[in-house]
Amino acid sequence: MPFLRKASSVAMGSMYQVQSKLRQELGLHKVQAVRKSGHKLDGTKAYVSAMARYGFNPTEESRFFHLKKTDLTKEFQRRGYTRHWEQLVRAPQEHPDDPHKDNEPVPAEDQQYDTEYLCEIGIGTPQQKVKLDFDTGSADLWVRSKDSSLLHKADKKFDPKKSDTFQEKTDQTWKIQYGDGSTASGTVGTDVITLGGLQIKNQAIELAKKVSSAFSSGEADGLLGLAFSTINTIESDGKPDPQPTPVENMISQDDIPKDAELFTSAFYSARDDKSAEKSFYTFGWVDEELVKSSGQEVAWTPIDNSEGFWKFPSESAAINGENVPVDGNTAIADTGTTLALVSDTVCKALYAKIPGSKYSYQYQGYLIPSTITTDQLPELSVAVGGKQFIIQKEDLLLAPADKDHWYGGVQSRGTMPFDILGDTFLKSIYAIWDQGNSRFGAVPKIEANQDTVFPTSDGSPEAGSPDPDAGNKVGEISPVEQVREAVKDLKML
């Protein structure tokens, strides 16, 4: 496997000079990643969402599972990533207050994207502003159109008729299907989009005209995929015809130099309102000051994009400095996944070091006592190429599961053949997604304040945390109903 390389200060200095000139010429700026208002993390929902997204099954006894067991290693090798997975169901329930006694489909609202952040972009001429989920685990750019069959509560839809540069592609269509059978589909056109001051021309825009009722609420106007076009879902005359992603189109433009064929991301804790406001993406440039503040050089590793993902070697992990064997392991970085999903070996080793932690069948994940202190939490690090990066301790605690437990931010990847490093991991690094050079770079970004205080029922939870009483009435409401109620406002759109 290839080893990680550190960029020399000379090479990085040259890159910064090129990017600085480009920023001045084009007026580039950060794209703020704003947390969805009222966003409440729910651990079980986040795990079920990842299951529906990637098609894996848990290895522990669990309430939610896919009816059909698939060899995902062979499946990814055969056709790469798709969203046409077999139906996701909940197991028969034993709780006396739970009316669900048989296997039944999990509602779409339990499966859709659980991303925290929205980013504003411009589409068309003149620009129409829309707020999208930026997702490095998919490759479609789709937005609600004025012809949508379902009214969006925000009623902010893209109207191609008001854009002088929109061109309809009459032979192209698209459709995304989820594990419960819910769908979004429509027509395709091309237009100019603007990301942080950067104009990208002839970008394929997928107009959502038919959407299931599962997508009727929420703040997002659509999704912008930042993976690789091999997993784009556009078809021409019924046959796959994947179109370039915005970053791939950016790279093809003559005004973008080689050293600027990238984007970056930095996410900050939602437990500190001021920090949460700092989250951002950049396109075409790296935040030099943020890199320098880490005190380290950028560590790079080659990526394998053959399956459409940002996949790289991740052949080592450590807990409190003790190595955990994961020879031959790989991982993908995915902004569209909330949790960090790792092998059972790493997952069990981690929770063995956390006093009072346990696996919960009800919540489908590992729980941590609400009384845990920062000092009691272990230091977990996972590798990006040949360098390990620490996951900051506060992100080991995703959100309250009940009045006595946190839901862990690190969970098992189940039957997945690789790790999925979502926001739990990405909040601890400044990530550089260098598409032009087929590499992924990172520097550590550990926040000085690690907030591990459990919200109290008589106080106000920190921004982004669930109501501390939500889900604690295990004797009165089944966990399935808790999931259903907790995530009604957390659908993808």
Residue pairs with C-beta under 8 A, 6 or more apart in sequence:
1 313
1 315
1 328
2 301
2 302
2 313
2 385
3 301
3 385
3 386
4 299
4 300
4 301
4 384
4 385
4 386
4 387
5 299
5 300
5 301
5 385
6 297
6 298
6 299
6 300
7 15
7 297
7 298
7 300
7 441
8 297
9 297
12 291
12 297
12 298
14 259
15 259
15 286
16 286
16 288
18 257
18 259
18 260
19 259
19 260
19 284
19 285
19 286
20 285
22 28
22 256
22 257
22 260
22 284
22 285
23 29
23 284
23 285
26 197
26 198
26 199
26 255
26 284
27 197
28 196
28 197
28 198
28 282
28 283
28 284
28 285
29 196
29 197
30 196
30 280
30 281
30 282
30 287
31 119
31 120
31 121
31 195
31 196
31 280
31 281
31 282
31 283
32 119
32 120
32 277
32 279
32 280
33 117
33 118
33 119
33 134
33 265
33 267
33 279
33 280
33 281
34 117
34 118
34 119
34 120
34 131
34 277
34 279
35 116
35 117
35 118
35 270
35 276
35 279
35 463
35 464
36 116
36 117
36 118
36 218
36 219
36 220
37 219
38 489
39 116
39 270
39 464
39 490
40 399
40 464
40 465
40 466
40 467
40 470
40 486
40 489
40 490
41 114
41 116
41 338
41 398
41 399
41 464
41 465
41 466
42 114
42 399
42 407
42 466
42 471
42 483
42 486
42 487
42 490
43 339
43 363
43 365
43 398
43 399
43 401
43 407
43 408
44 363
44 364
44 365
44 401
44 407
44 479
44 482
44 483
45 110
45 114
45 483
45 486
45 487
45 490
46 114
46 337
46 338
46 339
46 398
47 64
47 339
47 364
47 365
47 411
48 64
48 88
48 106
48 110
48 111
48 364
48 483
49 110
49 111
49 112
49 113
49 114
49 337
49 338
50 56
50 337
50 338
50 339
50 341
50 420
50 422
51 57
51 58
51 64
51 65
51 66
51 88
51 111
51 179
51 414
52 85
52 88
52 106
52 111
52 178
52 179
52 180
53 83
53 111
53 113
53 137
53 336
53 337
54 72
54 81
54 85
54 416
54 420
55 66
55 70
55 72
55 75
55 85
55 86
55 179
56 66
56 72
56 413
56 414
56 415
56 416
57 65
57 66
57 69
57 414
57 415
58 64
58 65
58 364
58 412
58 414
58 415
59 344
59 412
59 414
59 415
60 359
60 361
60 412
61 361
62 91
62 361
62 364
63 90
63 91
63 93
63 361
63 362
63 364
63 479
63 480
64 88
64 89
64 90
64 91
64 106
64 364
65 88
65 89
65 91
66 85
66 86
66 87
66 88
66 89
66 179
67 86
67 87
67 88
67 89
67 103
68 86
68 87
69 415
70 85
70 86
70 415
72 415
72 416
72 417
73 417
76 307
76 417
77 307
80 230
80 231
80 306
80 307
80 308
81 231
81 307
81 308
81 309
82 231
83 176
83 177
83 178
83 233
84 177
85 179
86 179
87 105
87 179
87 180
87 181
88 105
88 106
88 111
88 179
88 180
89 103
89 104
89 105
89 106
90 100
90 103
90 104
90 106
90 480
91 103
92 100
92 101
92 102
92 103
93 100
93 101
93 478
93 480
95 478
95 479
97 475
97 476
97 477
97 478
98 478
98 480
98 481
100 478
100 480
105 180
105 181
106 179
106 180
107 180
107 214
107 484
108 178
108 180
108 182
108 212
108 214
108 215
108 491
109 214
109 484
109 487
109 488
109 490
109 491
110 483
110 484
110 487
111 178
111 179
111 180
111 182
112 178
112 214
112 215
112 490
112 491
112 492
112 493
113 133
113 135
113 223
113 336
113 492
114 337
114 338
114 487
114 490
115 133
115 135
115 335
115 336
115 338
115 423
115 492
116 267
116 270
116 338
116 423
116 464
117 133
117 134
117 267
117 279
117 335
118 131
118 132
118 133
118 219
118 220
119 131
119 132
119 133
119 134
119 224
119 281
120 129
120 130
120 131
120 132
121 129
121 130
121 132
121 193
121 194
121 195
121 224
122 128
122 129
122 130
122 193
122 194
123 130
123 143
123 158
123 163
123 191
123 192
123 193
123 194
123 205
124 158
124 160
124 162
124 163
124 164
124 165
124 166
124 191
124 192
125 163
125 164
125 165
125 191
125 192
126 162
126 163
126 164
127 194
128 158
128 159
128 162
128 163
129 156
130 143
130 156
130 157
130 158
130 221
130 222
131 156
131 219
131 220
131 221
132 141
132 143
132 220
132 221
132 222
132 223
132 224
133 220
133 222
133 223
133 224
133 336
133 492
134 224
134 226
134 265
134 281
134 335
135 223
135 224
135 225
135 226
135 227
135 334
135 335
135 336
136 225
136 226
136 227
136 265
136 310
136 333
136 334
136 335
136 336
136 433
137 225
137 227
137 309
137 332
137 334
137 335
137 336
137 337
138 223
138 225
138 227
138 231
138 336
139 225
139 226
139 227
139 228
139 229
139 230
139 231
139 232
139 233
139 242
139 245
139 308
140 174
140 176
140 206
140 223
140 225
140 232
140 233
140 234
141 193
141 203
141 204
141 205
141 206
141 222
141 223
141 224
141 225
141 245
141 246
142 174
142 176
142 184
142 186
142 205
142 206
142 207
142 208
142 222
142 223
143 157
143 158
143 205
143 206
143 207
143 208
143 221
143 222
144 152
144 156
144 157
144 158
144 208
144 211
144 221
144 222
144 493
145 157
145 158
145 159
145 160
145 186
145 187
145 207
145 208
145 209
146 157
146 158
146 159
146 160
146 161
147 207
147 209
148 157
148 186
148 208
148 209
148 210
148 211
149 209
149 210
149 211
150 211
150 212
150 213
150 215
150 216
151 216
152 216
152 221
152 493
153 216
153 217
153 218
154 219
154 221
156 221
157 221
158 205
158 207
158 221
158 222
160 166
160 168
160 189
160 191
160 205
160 207
163 191
165 191
165 192
166 189
166 190
166 191
166 205
167 189
167 190
167 191
168 187
168 188
168 189
169 187
169 188
169 189
169 190
169 204
170 187
171 236
171 237
172 187
172 188
172 204
172 234
172 235
172 236
172 241
172 243
173 185
173 186
173 187
173 188
173 234
173 235
174 185
174 186
174 187
174 188
174 206
174 233
174 234
174 235
175 183
175 184
175 185
175 233
175 235
176 183
176 184
176 185
176 233
177 183
178 214
180 214
182 212
182 213
182 214
182 215
183 210
183 211
183 212
184 208
184 210
184 211
184 212
184 215
185 208
185 209
185 210
185 211
186 206
186 207
186 208
186 209
186 210
187 206
187 207
187 209
188 204
188 205
188 206
188 207
188 234
188 243
189 204
189 205
189 207
190 202
190 203
190 204
190 205
191 203
191 205
192 199
192 200
192 201
192 202
192 203
193 199
193 200
193 203
193 205
193 246
194 200
195 246
195 250
195 281
195 283
196 281
196 282
196 283
196 284
198 250
198 283
198 284
200 246
200 249
200 250
200 253
201 249
201 253
202 249
203 244
203 246
203 249
204 232
204 234
204 243
204 244
206 233
206 234
208 222
211 493
214 491
215 491
215 492
215 493
216 491
216 493
217 488
217 489
217 491
217 493
218 489
218 490
218 491
218 492
218 493
220 492
220 493
221 493
222 493
223 492
224 246
225 232
225 245
226 245
226 246
226 247
226 263
226 335
226 433
227 245
227 308
227 309
227 310
228 245
228 248
228 305
228 308
228 309
229 242
229 243
229 244
229 245
229 248
229 308
230 242
230 305
230 306
230 307
230 308
231 242
231 307
231 308
231 309
232 242
232 243
232 244
232 245
233 242
234 240
234 241
234 242
234 243
235 241
244 252
247 261
247 262
247 263
247 283
247 433
247 435
248 435
250 256
250 261
250 283
250 284
251 261
251 435
251 436
256 284
258 436
258 437
260 284
260 285
260 436
261 284
261 434
261 435
261 436
261 437
262 284
262 286
262 432
262 433
262 434
262 435
262 436
262 437
263 281
263 282
263 283
263 284
263 433
263 435
264 281
264 282
264 285
264 286
264 287
264 430
264 431
264 432
264 433
265 280
265 281
265 335
265 426
265 430
265 431
265 433
266 278
266 279
266 280
266 287
266 290
266 430
266 431
266 445
267 279
267 423
267 426
267 427
268 275
268 276
268 277
268 278
268 279
268 427
268 447
269 275
269 276
269 394
269 395
269 427
269 447
269 449
269 451
270 276
270 462
270 463
270 464
270 465
271 394
271 451
271 462
271 463
271 464
271 465
272 447
272 449
272 451
272 462
273 463
275 447
276 463
276 464
286 432
287 430
290 430
290 443
290 445
291 298
291 430
291 443
294 430
294 443
294 444
294 445
296 443
296 444
297 443
298 432
298 441
298 442
298 443
299 384
299 385
299 386
299 387
299 441
299 442
299 443
300 385
300 434
300 439
300 440
300 441
301 312
301 313
301 384
301 385
301 386
301 387
301 439
301 440
301 441
302 312
302 385
302 438
302 439
303 310
303 311
303 312
303 438
303 439
303 440
304 311
304 312
304 330
305 311
305 438
309 332
309 334
310 332
310 333
310 334
310 433
310 440
311 330
311 331
311 332
311 418
312 330
312 331
312 332
312 333
312 384
312 385
312 440
313 329
313 330
313 331
313 383
313 385
313 386
314 326
314 329
314 330
314 331
314 382
314 383
314 384
314 385
314 419
314 421
315 326
315 327
315 328
315 329
315 383
316 323
316 324
316 326
316 382
316 383
316 386
316 388
317 323
317 324
317 326
317 342
317 346
317 380
317 381
317 382
317 383
317 388
318 324
318 379
318 380
318 381
318 388
319 346
319 349
319 350
319 353
319 378
319 379
319 380
320 353
320 378
320 379
321 379
324 345
324 346
324 349
325 345
326 343
326 345
326 346
329 343
329 418
329 419
330 417
330 418
330 419
331 382
331 384
331 418
331 419
331 420
331 421
332 418
332 419
332 420
332 421
333 421
333 425
333 426
333 431
333 433
333 440
334 420
334 421
334 422
335 422
335 423
335 426
336 422
337 420
337 422
337 423
338 398
338 422
338 423
338 424
339 398
339 409
339 410
339 411
339 420
339 422
339 423
339 424
340 382
340 391
340 409
340 410
340 411
340 419
340 420
340 421
340 422
340 424
340 425
341 410
341 411
341 412
341 413
341 414
341 416
341 419
341 420
341 421
341 422
342 350
342 382
342 410
342 411
342 412
342 413
342 419
343 412
343 413
343 419
344 412
344 413
346 380
346 382
347 366
347 410
347 411
347 412
350 378
350 380
350 410
351 357
351 358
351 359
351 366
351 368
351 408
353 378
354 368
354 372
354 376
354 377
354 378
354 396
355 369
355 372
355 376
356 368
356 369
356 371
356 372
357 366
357 367
357 368
357 369
357 408
358 366
358 367
359 365
359 366
359 367
360 366
360 367
360 401
360 405
362 474
362 479
363 401
363 402
363 407
363 479
365 401
365 407
365 408
365 411
365 412
366 407
366 408
366 410
366 411
366 412
367 401
367 405
367 406
367 407
367 408
368 396
368 397
368 405
368 406
368 407
368 408
369 404
369 405
369 406
370 400
370 403
370 404
370 405
370 406
370 454
371 454
372 397
372 406
372 452
373 452
374 393
374 394
374 450
374 452
377 393
377 396
377 397
377 452
379 390
379 393
380 390
380 391
380 396
380 410
381 388
381 389
381 390
381 391
382 388
382 389
382 391
382 419
382 421
382 425
383 389
384 429
384 440
384 442
385 440
387 442
389 425
389 428
389 429
389 442
389 444
390 428
390 444
390 446
391 409
391 410
391 424
391 425
391 428
392 427
392 428
392 446
392 447
392 450
393 450
393 452
394 447
394 450
394 451
394 452
395 409
395 423
395 424
395 425
395 427
395 428
396 408
396 409
396 410
396 424
397 406
397 407
397 408
397 409
397 452
398 406
398 407
398 408
398 409
398 424
399 406
399 407
399 465
399 466
400 406
400 407
400 454
400 455
400 461
400 465
400 466
400 468
400 470
400 471
400 472
401 407
401 471
402 471
402 472
402 474
403 457
403 468
403 469
403 472
404 472
406 454
409 424
410 424
413 419
413 420
427 445
428 444
428 445
428 446
429 442
429 443
429 444
429 445
430 442
430 443
430 444
430 445
431 440
431 441
431 442
432 440
432 441
432 442
433 440
434 440
434 441
451 462
454 468
455 461
455 462
455 465
455 468
456 468
457 468
457 469
461 467
461 468
466 486
470 482
470 485
470 486
471 479
471 482
471 486
477 485
